[in-house]
């Protein structure tokens, strides 16, 4: 039987509620109970080993799952490399020089294929990896609905359109999430994944010097924080230094992200928009999560499960890829642009 932590068991009630609401009862946390009983342990071991030398990997894996689900559903399409038939999403504007962790996913797939050949989809590996990343960072656990199939296609144009940029306004963010069937509470909750990880200067430097083409900094930035960020990211510099998304506990999954927003120390514009947009309905949610970490964790579990159902393929609607970067049978058709995972961008 697949090993599950006590929190997995506790979270079954959350999973059941989401299944009833979304209507994808064919996914369930015990999908690989007989066919790959040590799947979770394998994923945990690979990610733990990777985290010993890369403290950013947890945040990167959660973000990779997010970037997969927002483009034609949680189907592993973000993992596909360029071939003569595939135009990879990895070179979409929000992904190029940004997404990380592809090499870790490939290491997981190799280990899983050794234990359970042709059994576990890459889309499911991404979903499990996101949960493991949260747990290893000190965050919540949840029962992971499994049984997804991998896509046969990717969609770079849709990635360019659907993945939210770090400069969006709150209304634009809400629209981006609404397209995916996610509401305002999901938006604020899932943004909390920025409680750990890093971002490069190019994702927020416009806030420091020329916000909205005004020639001035973003007025919602705490003045002391602004000066700190300007020292890290000088004007017109070629440097692209890493900065903590959460300046207080950058390697820990907790609720300090929301406290930072209350203090006007959100790193990205899309972070601070959640609290500093006048009269926004997101402000009370930020306050609630800042005041009660358990409440944030509870909602994060629910929203991650809900996101994991977006556009899933099941049954004969996809395949189990033998290698996550290629559709089965397409390995010899590789062309330029393959990626092992960027060192730039977010997470």
Residue, then its C-alpha position, 0 to 999 in steps of 0.5 A: x500500500x502506498x505510504x501516507x502520512x497522518x496529514x494525508x489521512x486527515x486531509x481525505x475529507x478535503x479531497x472528498x469535498x473537492x472531488x464532489x465539487x469538481x466531478x473528477x472522481x476517477x482521480x484518487x490518492x490510492x490510484x497507484x496503491x497496487x501498481x507502484x506502492x512506494x511511489x511517494x517514498x521515491x519522490x520524497x527521497x529524490x527531492x530531499x536529496x536535491x534540496x541538500x544542495x539547492x534550497x530553492x528546489x521546493x519553491x521551484x517544483x510548486x511553481x512548475x506544477x502551477x505553470x503546468x496546470x495553467x496551460x491546457x490543464x495538469x497534463x505534464x505539457x510544460x515538461x515537453x522539449x522542442x521536437x519537430x512536432x512539439x513547440x515547447x512551452x519552456x520557451x514561452x515568455x513566462x517560462x524562458x529563463x524562469x522555470x526550474x526543477x526539470x532535471x529533478x523531475x527527470x530524476x524522479x521519473x528515472x527512479x519511478x520507471x526503475x521501480x514501476x515501469x510505464x505506470x506513473x504519469x509525469x503529470x502525477x509526478x508534478x502533483x506529488x512533487x509539489x506536495x512533497x516540496x510543501x512538506x519538506x519546507x515545513x508546510x501542509x500536506x494533503x492527499x494527492x488525487x492521482x490518475x492523470x495521463x500525460x498530454x501528447x501536445x504542448x501549447x506555447x501560445x497558450x502559455x504566453x496568454x495564460x501564465x500571469x506576469x509579475x506586473x499584473x494588476x489585481x483585476x488582471x490576476x483575478x481574470x487569469x485565475x477565473x479562466x482556470x475556474x479558480x476564485x479570489x480566495x484561491x488566488x490569495x491562497x496560492x500566492x502564498x507559495x511565495x512564502x519561500x523561493x527566490x526571484x531575480x531583479x528583472x521580475x520586479x526592477x520596474x517597481x524600484x525606479x519606473x513604476x508604470x512608466x512614472x519615473x518613480x518607484x512603486x508608492x506601495x513599497x515600504x521605503x526601507x525595503x525599497x532602499x534595500x532592493x535598490x542596493x541589490x538591484x541597481x538601476x541599469x545594472x547588468x546584474x540579476x541578483x537573486x532576492x528572497x520572495x519572503x524576506x523573513x523566512x525565505x526557506x520555510x513554508x509558513x504564513x510570513x508572506x502575508x505579514x510582509x504584505x501588511x508591512x508593504x514588503x511584498x517583492x513582486x507587484x502581483x504580491x503587493x497588489x493583494x493587500x495594497x489595492x484600495x478597497x480590495x476584497x483580498x485584504x481581509x483574506x491576507x489579514x486572516x492568513x497572516x493572523x492564523x497560519x493553520x487557517x492558511x495551511x487548511x486553505x492551501x491544501x484545498x486550493x492545491x487540490x482544486x488546481x490539480x484538477x484543472x483540465x486533467x486527462x484520464x483513461x485513454x485521453x493521454x499516455x504514460x510517457x516513458x520520458x517526461x520530456x518527450x511524447x512516446x516514440x518521439x525521442x529521436x526528433x529533438x530540435x533546439x531549445x531543450x531545457x534542464x531548468x533555468x537558473x533565472x527568474x522566480x523560485 
